[in-house]
Structures are given as structure tokens and as C-alpha cells.
Amino acid sequence: MDFPKLLSEYGYIAVFIGTFLEGESSLLAAGFFAHQRYMQLPLVVLIAFLGSFSGQLSWFLLGRYQGAKLLLRYPKLEKQSAKAVRLLDRFGIKAIFVSQYVYGFRIPASIVFGISKISFIRFFICQAISCAGWALLVATLGYTSGEAIERMLGRTEHLERYGLAAILIAILLFYWYTRQKEKKELGLDESE
């Protein structure tokens, strides 16, 4: 299995799908691989923006046209939606920007925004700005983590794939942990 070939053939597709659904992990990894010259950072950012933006618009439209049915059918979504309503009540239109940075919360928030009275045009513009900033920030974090690892260990090309995977997993776990902590601080943890 040729790892660089796999990344060149499927890496960008994985970034699009990952960011459509949530995506921090796939985007951080893609930023890291861009630093290792397996992918191109500008293309990673563009595809992440397109994936995230199209995903958020899809969830918004699903909320606009099927929101009430979804909430009745999926109790967990209803619980998360209640948190999104609190976020919307607290921050107003700024909630669109806030929700983009809370892992595991973008989908229910976008559905709630669709159910709410926010106009499609306002959501479209705010979400485009939010997704662009998010894609640039998270991909750059992945890229700079590659730079930091390289400074600590030298060129990582000589490392075995397993060593590289272990480092990447450690970075992703740290990122996940900080996101969970943020959710808890915002009062968005699922234990409520």
C-alpha cells in the first residue's frame, strides 16, 4: 500500500466527507499531511470550507423543512437542539459563529437555525464566513503541528508509519479533549 498515493487519490475526498459531517479530525490530519507535502494546504482549506459549508446548509434546509419531524423522531437530537436554542437565545445571530467551533454540535445547531426565524440569506452569509475561518484555523493547526513535530524530531519521513500514526492520534486526542472541555464550559455537554 502506497500511503502518498492513497492520500493523493482519496485524501481530499476524505476531507470533504469529514468536514461535511463534522470534520475536525480529518481536517487536522489533512493539515498535518499538507505539512508533510502529501497534500496541498490551500486545497485542503478550500475543500474543508466547501465540505463544511455545504453540510451546514444541508442541515439548515433539513431543519427548515423537516425540523419538527426530526425532533420527534430522534430524542437525542431533541436534547441537543434544546441546547442550541439556549445558545441562539443567548447569542442571537452570533450563535452561528459560536456553533461552528463546538465539536459535535454543528449539526443539531444548524437544524435548530433552520427551524428558527433566521432568514436563509443571513444564515448563508454568516455560515460562509464562519466556515471559511474555521477551515483556515483548523487546517493551519494541523499544519503547524506537523511543523512542531518536525522541529522536535527532525524530518518525519524516516519515521515508520506507525510512529507517525501514533503522533497524529495523540494530537487528535488532545484536540478532542480540549473540545470536550470547551463544551462543558459552555454548558453543552451531554450529561445535562
For each residue, the residues with C-beta under 8 A, 3 or more apart:
1: 6
2: 5 6
3: 6 7 38 161
4: 7 8 38
5: 2 8 9
6: 1 2 3 9 10 11
7: 3 4 10 11 33 38 39
8: 4 5 11 38 39
9: 5 6
10: 6 7 13 14
11: 6 7 8 14 15 30 33 38 39
12: 15 16 30 39 43 44 47
13: 10 16 17
14: 10 11 17 18 26 30
15: 11 12 18 19 23 26 27 30 44 47 48 51
16: 12 13 19 20 47 48 50 51
17: 13 14 20 21 26 51
18: 14 15 21 22 23 25 26 27 51
19: 15 16 22 23 26 27 47 48 49 50 51 52 55 135
20: 16 17 23 51 52 54 55 58
21: 17 18 55 107
22: 18 19 103 104 106 107
23: 15 18 19 20 26 27 48 51 52 138
24: 27 28 103 138 175 179
25: 18 28 29 172 175 176
26: 14 15 17 18 19 23 29 30
27: 15 18 19 23 24 30 31 44 48 135 138 139 142
28: 24 25 31 32 138 139 141 142 145 171 172 175
29: 25 26 32 33 142 168 172
30: 11 12 14 15 26 27 33 34 39 44 48 139 142
31: 27 28 34 35 41 44 138 139 140 141 142 143 144 145 146
32: 28 29 35 36 142 143 145 146 168 171
33: 7 11 29 30 36 38 39 142 146
34: 30 31 37 38 39 40 41 44 139 142 143 146
35: 31 32 41 142 143 144 145 146 147 150
36: 32 33 146 156 157
37: 34
38: 3 4 7 8 11 33 34
39: 7 8 11 12 30 33 34 43 44
40: 34 43 44
41: 31 34 35 44 45 139 140 143
42: 45 46
43: 12 39 40 46 47
44: 12 15 27 30 31 34 39 40 41 47 48 139
45: 41 42 48 49 135 136 139
46: 42 43 49 50 135
47: 12 15 16 19 43 44 50 51
48: 15 16 19 23 27 30 44 45 51 52 134 135 138 139
49: 19 45 46 52 53 131 132 135 136
50: 16 19 46 47 53 54
51: 15 16 17 18 19 20 23 47 48 54 55
52: 19 20 23 48 49 55 56 100 106 131 134 135
53: 49 50 56 57 127 128 131 132
54: 20 50 51 57 58
55: 19 20 21 51 52 58 59 106 107 110
56: 52 53 59 60 100 106 110 127 131
57: 53 54 60 61 124 127
58: 20 54 55 61 62
59: 55 56 62 63 106 107 110 111 114
60: 56 57 63 64 110 111 113 114 120 123 127
61: 57 58 64 65 114
62: 58 59 65 66 67 70 111 114
63: 59 60 66 67 70 110 111 112 113 114 115
64: 60 61 67 114 115 120
65: 61 62 114
66: 62 63 69 70
67: 62 63 64 70 71 111 112 114 115
68: 71 72 115
69: 66 72 73
70: 62 63 66 67 73 74 77 111
71: 67 68 74 77 78 81 115
72: 68 69 78
73: 69 70
74: 70 71 77 78
75: 78 79
76: 79 80
77: 70 71 74 80 81 108 111
78: 71 72 74 75 81 82
79: 75 76 82 83 190
80: 76 77 83 84 105 108 190
81: 71 77 78 84 85 108 111 112 115
82: 78 79 85 86
83: 79 80 86 87 105 108 187 188 192
84: 80 81 87 88 95 99 105 108 109 111 112 113
85: 81 82 88 89 112
86: 82 83 89 90 187
87: 83 84 90 91 95 98 99 109 186 188
88: 84 85 91 92 95 109 112 113 116
89: 85 86
90: 86 87 95
91: 87 88 94 95 98
92: 88 95
93: 96 118 122 126
94: 91 97 98
95: 84 87 88 90 91 92 98 99 109 113
96: 93 99 100 109 113 118 123 126 127 130
97: 94 100 101 126 129 130
98: 87 91 94 95 101 102 186
99: 84 87 95 96 102 105 106 109 110 113
100: 52 56 96 97 106 127 130 131 133 134
101: 97 98 134 182
102: 98 99 105 106 109 179 182 183 186 188
103: 22 24 176 179 180 182 183
104: 22 179 183
105: 80 83 84 99 102 108 109 183 188
106: 22 52 55 56 59 99 100 102 109 110
107: 21 22 55 59 110 111
108: 77 80 81 83 84 105 111 112
109: 84 87 88 95 96 99 102 105 106 112 113
110: 55 56 59 60 63 99 106 107 113 114 127
111: 59 60 62 63 67 70 77 81 84 107 108 114 115
112: 63 67 81 84 85 88 108 109 115 116
113: 60 63 84 88 95 96 99 109 110 116 118 123
114: 59 60 61 62 63 64 65 67 110 111 123
115: 63 64 67 68 71 81 111 112
116: 88 112 113
117:
118: 93 96 113 122 123
119: 122 123
120: 60 64 123 124
121: 124 125
122: 93 118 119 125 126
123: 60 96 113 114 118 119 120 126 127
124: 57 120 121 127 128
125: 121 122 128 129
126: 93 96 97 122 123 129 130
127: 53 56 57 60 96 100 110 123 124 130 131
128: 53 124 125 131 132
129: 97 125 126 132 133
130: 96 97 100 126 127 133 134
131: 49 52 53 56 100 127 128 134 135
132: 49 53 128 129 135 136
133: 100 129 130 136 137
134: 48 52 100 101 130 131 137 138
135: 19 27 45 46 48 49 52 131 132 138 139
136: 45 49 132 133 139 140
137: 133 134 140 141
138: 23 24 27 28 31 48 134 135 141 142
139: 27 28 30 31 34 41 44 45 48 135 136 142 143
140: 31 41 136 137 143 144
141: 28 31 137 138 144 145 175
142: 27 28 29 30 31 32 33 34 35 138 139 145 146 171
143: 31 32 34 35 41 139 140 146 147
144: 31 35 140 141 147 148
145: 28 31 32 35 141 142 148 149 171
146: 31 32 33 34 35 36 142 143 149 150 156
147: 35 143 144 150 151
148: 144 145 151 152
149: 145 146 152 153 156 167
150: 35 146 147 153 154 155 156
151: 147 148
152: 148 149
153: 149 150 156 159
154: 150 158
155: 150 158
156: 36 146 149 150 153 159 164 167
157: 36
158: 154 155
159: 153 156 163 164 167
160: 163 164
161: 3 164 165
162: 165 166
163: 159 160 166 167
164: 156 159 160 161 167 168
165: 161 162 168 169
166: 162 163 169 170
167: 149 156 159 163 164 170 171
168: 29 32 164 165 171 172
169: 165 166 172 173
170: 166 167 173 174
171: 28 32 142 145 167 168 174 175
172: 25 28 29 168 169 175 176
173: 169 170 176 177
174: 170 171 177 178
175: 24 25 28 141 171 172 178 179
176: 25 103 172 173 179 180
177: 173 174 180 181
178: 174 175 181 182
179: 24 102 103 104 175 176 182 183
180: 103 176 177 183 184 189
181: 177 178 184 185
182: 101 102 103 178 179 185 186
183: 102 103 104 105 179 180 186 188 189
184: 180 181 187 188 189
185: 181 182
186: 87 98 102 182 183
187: 83 86 184 192
188: 83 87 102 105 183 184
189: 180 183 184 192
190: 79 80
191:
192: 83 187 189
